[in-house]
């Protein structure tokens, strides 16, 4: 089993590379905004930020899926900038697509879904435990011209056009 120290080393190494290239992405918070109890076990599902120090942090998550998601499930990924104390300004990234197609997205969501255990050949995912012990964003996930700011990433899973099954928010600071 790979220990927490190994993940800490990988994160610090990738963050040092990010600092050399001039950008640091520090995860500051995460929350489950909504989780449909028909599909997810709320008691055993969680998302949290692991703080290694004041600059380096990563994301840890576990989700227990108790019912297979419908074939028509959609994923929605949106980026917001903080302005006047609230996350209301679009960060210019808004992606909505079938969740199973999102597994092949090469920049952010495909990588995260794969780390969670959701892949193109296992989609929609069957009931089970999905999670990752530690993940941190690296500079290669950021556009070259990303301005320093506070950001909110919203990721929602929806079925039947309007039924939200899962809604997550991750808060980060880029500097």
Secondary structure, DSSP 8 states (H G I E B T S, - for coil): ---HHHHHHHHHHHHHHHHHTT--EEEEEEEEEEE-TTTB-STT-EEEEEESSSS-EEEEEEEEE-S---TT-EEEEEEEEEETTEEEEEEEEEEEEEHHHHTT-TTTHHHHHHHHT--GGG-S--SEEEEEEEE---GGGS-TT--SEEEEEEEEEEETTTEEEEEEEEEEEE-
